[in-house]
Amino acid sequence: MSSGSGSSGRPPGPAQGERRSRFGTILGIPVPLIIVALLASGLLGVQLAGALSQSTDNGAGSTATSVDAANGSGKNSGGAPVVTETTLGTEVQRLIDTGTIQPMTSFDAAQCLRALGIQESILIMEEVAWGGEETSGWLLVHGPLDRETLRANGGVVSATVVLPTCGTSEDDLTPAQNRIWSGDVMIGPL
């Protein structure tokens, strides 16, 4: 047994300004800080999920009442697509991509284009309901390119929406009155 300042085998205690934390650290970050950050991110996630749910619920209730859900989105009760200036480009792209041609029935599209003074050939056409009033009309897609070239390379086509009386013998309207909308549409390749 030795006298003096003996050592009992314990490491020396913390120095004067040093304290031991009751909680450990992960990668040098205190565990309480990690827990607080996880709780905050969880609460933020719940708030964002609620906001997203509320915004999509409100958007679903604002659809037009004239669109019949049984006939598909964007179609009226008669089955004709409801087209506006904002959806016209998408509808023309769809027509070019699918390549479906509707029978003309009592509508002579070539005669209508001649009456409007348009010399281009018709690429594709579709009976549509125009705008919020759902005015009955025909969407005529015309231009110098053929559908196969447009589908392969894309390009610009002309689109004209006209009344069904355009070019018929019952037509007592001027060409300007028969034309509902006219303009160019950029088509992307398929």
C-alpha positions in Angstrom: 0.0 0.0 0.0 1.4 3.2 -1.0 0.7 6.5 0.5 0.3 9.7 -1.3 -1.9 10.5 -4.2 -2.9 7.1 -5.2 -4.9 6.2 -8.3 -8.0 4.2 -8.0 -8.1 3.1 -11.7 -10.8 5.6 -12.7 -10.2 8.1 -15.4 -10.0 11.7 -14.2 -13.3 13.6 -14.1 -14.3 16.3 -16.6 -12.2 19.4 -16.4 -13.5 22.6 -15.0 -15.4 24.1 -18.0 -16.3 20.8 -19.6 -19.7 19.1 -19.2 -20.8 15.7 -20.4 -24.1 15.7 -22.3 -26.8 13.4 -21.2 -27.6 12.8 -24.8 -25.2 11.6 -27.4 -24.5 12.9 -30.9 -24.9 11.4 -34.3 -22.3 12.6 -36.8 -21.5 15.4 -34.5 -25.1 16.7 -34.3 -26.8 16.5 -30.9 -29.7 14.0 -30.8 -32.3 16.5 -29.4 -31.6 18.7 -32.5 -32.2 15.8 -34.8 -35.5 14.9 -33.1 -36.7 18.6 -33.3 -35.8 18.7 -37.0 -37.6 15.4 -37.7 -40.7 16.6 -35.9 -40.7 20.0 -37.8 -40.3 18.2 -41.2 -43.2 15.8 -40.3 -45.5 18.7 -39.4 -44.5 20.6 -42.6 -45.3 17.4 -44.6 -48.7 17.1 -43.0 -49.5 20.7 -43.8 -48.3 20.4 -47.4 -50.4 17.2 -47.9 -53.5 19.0 -46.5 -52.9 22.0 -48.8 -52.5 19.7 -51.8 -55.6 17.8 -51.0 -57.6 21.0 -50.5 -56.4 22.5 -53.8 -57.2 19.4 -55.8 -60.6 19.1 -54.2 -61.5 22.7 -55.2 -60.2 22.2 -58.7 -62.4 19.2 -59.3 -65.5 21.1 -58.4 -64.9 23.8 -60.9 -65.4 21.8 -64.1 -68.0 23.0 -66.6 -71.5 21.6 -66.0 -72.1 21.1 -69.7 -69.4 18.4 -69.9 -71.0 14.9 -69.6 -68.7 12.7 -67.6 -70.2 9.5 -69.2 -68.9 10.6 -72.6 -65.4 11.4 -71.4 -63.6 14.5 -70.2 -63.9 17.5 -72.6 -67.0 16.3 -74.5 -70.5 17.7 -74.4 -73.7 15.7 -74.1 -73.7 15.1 -77.9 -70.2 13.5 -77.7 -68.5 16.4 -79.6 -65.2 17.6 -78.0 -65.6 21.0 -76.3 -62.7 23.2 -77.7 -61.5 26.6 -76.7 -58.6 28.8 -77.7 -56.6 27.3 -74.9 -57.3 23.6 -75.8 -57.3 24.0 -79.6 -53.6 23.2 -80.0 -53.9 20.0 -77.9 -57.0 18.9 -79.9 -55.2 19.5 -83.3 -52.2 17.6 -82.1 -54.5 14.7 -81.0 -56.2 14.7 -84.4 -52.9 14.6 -86.3 -51.5 11.9 -84.0 -54.5 9.6 -84.2 -55.3 10.3 -87.9 -59.0 9.7 -87.5 -61.2 11.3 -90.1 -64.9 12.0 -89.4 -67.3 11.6 -92.2 -68.5 14.9 -93.5 -72.3 14.1 -93.5 -74.0 17.2 -94.7 -70.9 19.4 -94.4 -68.7 20.1 -97.4 -65.4 21.3 -95.9 -63.7 21.9 -99.3 -66.6 24.2 -100.4 -66.4 26.0 -97.0 -62.7 26.6 -97.4 -63.2 28.0 -100.9 -66.0 30.3 -99.6 -63.5 31.5 -97.0 -60.8 32.1 -99.7 -58.5 29.4 -98.4 -56.6 27.5 -101.1 -54.9 24.9 -98.8 -56.0 21.3 -98.7 -57.7 19.8 -95.6 -55.6 17.5 -93.6 -58.1 16.5 -91.0 -61.4 17.7 -89.6 -63.7 17.1 -86.6 -67.1 18.3 -85.5 -66.7 20.3 -82.2 -68.5 22.4 -79.7 -66.7 25.8 -79.5 -66.2 27.7 -76.2 -68.3 28.1 -73.1 -71.5 28.5 -75.2 -70.6 25.2 -77.0 -71.4 26.6 -80.4 -71.7 23.8 -82.9 -69.0 23.9 -85.5 -66.3 22.2 -87.4 -62.5 22.2 -86.7 -60.7 22.2 -90.1 -57.0 21.6 -90.0 -55.3 22.6 -93.3 -51.9 23.4 -94.7 -49.3 22.6 -97.3 -47.9 19.5 -95.5 -49.5 16.0 -95.4 -50.3 14.2 -92.1 -47.5 11.7 -92.4 -44.9 14.5 -92.7 -46.4 16.3 -89.7 -46.4 13.1 -87.7 -42.8 12.4 -88.5 -41.3 15.9 -88.3 -43.9 18.2 -86.8 -44.5 21.7 -88.2 -47.1 24.5 -88.4 -50.6 23.9 -89.7 -53.6 26.3 -90.0 -56.7 25.6 -87.9 -60.1 27.2 -88.7 -63.3 26.7 -86.7 -66.4 27.4 -88.7 -70.2 27.2 -88.4 -71.8 24.0 -89.9 -73.6 26.3 -92.4 -70.3 27.4 -94.0 -70.3 26.6 -97.7 -73.8 25.1 -97.8 -76.7 26.3 -100.0 -78.5 27.5 -96.8 -75.6 29.8 -96.0 -76.7 33.4 -96.0 -73.7 34.5 -93.8 -70.6 36.2 -94.9 -67.3 34.3 -94.7 -66.3 36.4 -91.7 -69.6 35.4 -89.9 -69.0 31.7 -90.7 -65.5 31.8 -89.2 -65.5 31.3 -85.4 -61.7 31.1 -85.0 -58.7 30.9 -87.3 -55.0 30.7 -86.6 -51.8 28.7 -86.8 -50.9 25.7 -84.6 -47.5 24.2 -84.0 -47.5 20.4 -84.2 -44.8 18.3 -82.6 -43.4 15.1 -84.1 -45.0 11.8 -82.9 
